[in-house]
Amino acid sequence: MTTYTAKPTDAQGFVQYTKAENHTWETLFNRQMTIMENYACAAHIDGIDKLSLKADSIPQIPELSQYLMAATGWKTQAVPALITDQKFFTLLSERIFPVATFIRVPEELDYLPEPDIFHEVFGHCPMLTQPLLADFVAAYGDYALQAPLKHLKYLGRLFWFTIEFGLIQSAKGLRVYGGGILSSYKETLYSIDDTFPERKPFDLLEALRTDYRIDKMQGIYLVIQSFEQLFELLQGDTLQQALEQACSLSDLPMRYKE
């Protein structure tokens, strides 16, 4: 369930945002940009530039599609606040990233349970300008479409611990690439600086066996060494074997910060 309603698009796919809504985008954008240099991975910072994201107004979906198409053959599509797994996987497999057209209200500036346009555009779309990440997300959507029902829970966890809440080791130290972190000021700082969470080398089986909460700070982050490492997960039968193994084992204890 969601308390938000998607804003309608006109015949050209544009949305008429209010002054207050654009101001919310500006507040969120400027706040994140003050910390990107020391917390976001270089690919995300580069993606912000490739998409020409600015503080002054909420980006329009047709314009985002033009930038993404030029970079990696992706595009964006307006969707309601929440969509089904089937619809989500289908869009990803077609290199279409779903974007809810609403933006959070100022009272929920730091957290809301459903993805808004700031989460989707600022958090995720910059990474889709990077070929390896863009190919991984499309291949993930295609894989999930063909997966049996018993595997979907585990595939959701894989997405969570990579595309949503993943960290990467860079030449400048630990950096964020997950959109769920990068669209949250508090969790961006927390994911790198706080002493509570574990930061462990990425392990596929651990990702599949670890559940998560969407309303708490994460207790564990899995760290990749490169985006090639992600793409290789979907090659051969590596993921299939891990999924079958995860189905036969109990889940690992969930950790999160109160």
N, C-alpha and C positions, 0 to 999 in steps of 0.2 A: 504494500500500500504506500501511497505517496500523498503528501499534502500539497504538492506543486502541480501545476497544469502547464503543459507545453504551450508556448506562444505560437500562434499561427504564422505561416509563411505566405508571402504573396505569390503571384504567378511566376516571378523570377527567383523564388526561393529566399527572399529577404524577409527579415523580421523587423518590426518597428519597436525598438526598445525605448523605454522612457528615460528621462534624464536621471532619475533615481537609480534605475538599473545600470545605466552606463557608469554612474558614479560608483556603484558597488564593484563593477569590473575594475575600474581605475584603482580603487582601494586595494583590492586583492592583488592586482597585477603589480602595482608599485611595491607592495609589501614583499611579495616573493622575489622581485628583481633585486632587492637590497641584499639578498643572501645567496643568489644563484651562483655567484663566482666561487664561493667556498664550499658549496654543498651539492650543486647539480653537476652531473657529468657533462663533459665538453660537448657531447652529441646533443644533449638537450638545449644547451645554450646556443649552439649552432642552429638547431631547429627553430628556435624562437625567431632568429634572424631570417631564416629561409621562409618562414610563414608571414614575415613582416608584422608580427604581433606588436600592438601598441597599447598604451594605457588609456587613450582618450575615448575609445568606444569598443563595445563588444564586437568581435569579428563576425562577419557574415559568412554563412556556410558555403555559398557558391564561390566566394573569393578564396576561402580556405582550400576548396577542392582544386582550384586552378594551381595553387602553389604545391599542393601535395602531388597532383598528377604530374607536374613537371619534375618533381624530385624522385618519386618512387612508384608512380602509377596508381596511387591511392586517391580516394576522394571521400568527402564527408556527406552525410545524409541526416536531415532533421528527423527525429523520432520523438515519441512521447517520453515522459520521464522514465518509465520502466518498460522494457520489452522482454519477450520470452527468450529462453536460452536458444531455442531453435532459430529465432529471428536474428539473434546476436551472432551465432556461429555462421549463419548464412551470409550475413553482411560481411563479416571478417573474411570469409573464404573468397568473397568477390572483391576484396580490397576496398571495402566501403566501411568507414568508421562511423558508428551511430553517435549523434550529438543531440542531447536534449536541449531544447531552445529556451529553457527558463534559466534564471540565475537566482541564487539564494538570496534571502532577505538579510538585511544588516544584522538582525538578531541571531542569525545562524552563520555569521561570518566564518567562524572557526571550524564548524562541523555541521554536516547534514548527512543523513543516511543514504540519500539517493544521489546519483551523479548529476551535477548541473553542468552548464556550458563552460564554466571555469575549470572544473575538474577535467572535462573531456578535451577542451581545446588547449588550455595551458598545461595540464598535466600530461596528456597523452599525445596530442597531435605533433608536437615538436619531434618526438622520438620516431614518428612514422615518416619523417623526412630522411631517416637513416636506413639505407638499403637492407642491412642484415636484420634489424629489428622489424622493418616493414615486412620482409619475407617471412620471418618467424611468426608474426601475428596472423598473416594470411594462411600459412601452413597449419597453424594451431586451429584456426576456424574450420578448415577443411577436415582436419583430423577429428575434431570434436563432433562434426556433423555425422561422421561415419561410426562413431564410437557407440558401443552398447550402453544402455541406461546405467548399468552398474558402475561404469567408469566415469560418469559425468561429475560426480562429487569430487573425485580425485583430480580431474582435469581442471575443475574450478580452483582447487588449491594450487595447482601449478601456475595458473594465470595470476593468482593472488600473490604468490611469493616471487614472481618475476615481473610481469608487466605492471602490476599494481604497486607492489611493495618491495621491489628489488633494489639491491645495492650492487655496485661494481667497484672493484679495486682498480684505481687508475695510477698514472705516474705521479699525480699530485696527492694521492691518498684515497681514502674511501669516499665515494661519491654516490649520489642517488640517480637512478634511472626510472624508478617506478612512478607512474602517474598519480597513484593514490597518495604518495608522499609529497611529490612535487607540487600538488595543488593545495597542500596544507602547510601553513607557516609553522605551526607548532610541531607537527610530525617531521618536517624537514630538519629542524634543529635537533629534535629528540633522536631521530634515527642515527645521527652521526655523533652527537655529543653526550647523550645521557648514558649513565653507567648501568641502568637497569637491564636493557635488552641484551640478549646474546646476538653476536654477529658471527655467523659460522660460514665456512666455505659451502657453496651450493652443493647439495646432495639431492639427487632426483627423488630417491625413495623417501627421504625425510620430508621433502616438500609435499609429496603425495599423502603422507601419513599425518601431517600436522594440520589440525583444524585452526580456525581463526575467528576473531570477533570483529565485526565492522564498527563497533561503537566504543572501542578501547584502543589505547596506544598499544602497538605490537610488542610482544615479549621476545620475539626472535625475528631476525632478518637473515636471509641467505645471500651470500655474496658471490657473484660470478667474477671471473677473471677477464672475460671478453664476451662480446656479443656473438662471436663464433661458437662459444660454448653453448649458448641457448639454441642456436640454429641446429647444432648437431644432435640435440635431444630428439628431434623429429626425423632423423635419418635412420634407416634400417628398422630394426625391431626393438631398439633400446627402450622407448617409451612403453610399447606394448608389454614387454616383459616386466617392467617396473609396475605398471598398472595391475597386472595379474598378481604380482607379489603383494602389492598394497592391499588388494582385496582379501588376501589370505591372512593378513596381520591386523592386529588391533591398532587403533590410532595412538599417536604419541600424546602425552599430556599437553594441554593447551596452556600457554603462558601469555599473559598480557598485563599491562600496567593499569592499576585502578586510577 
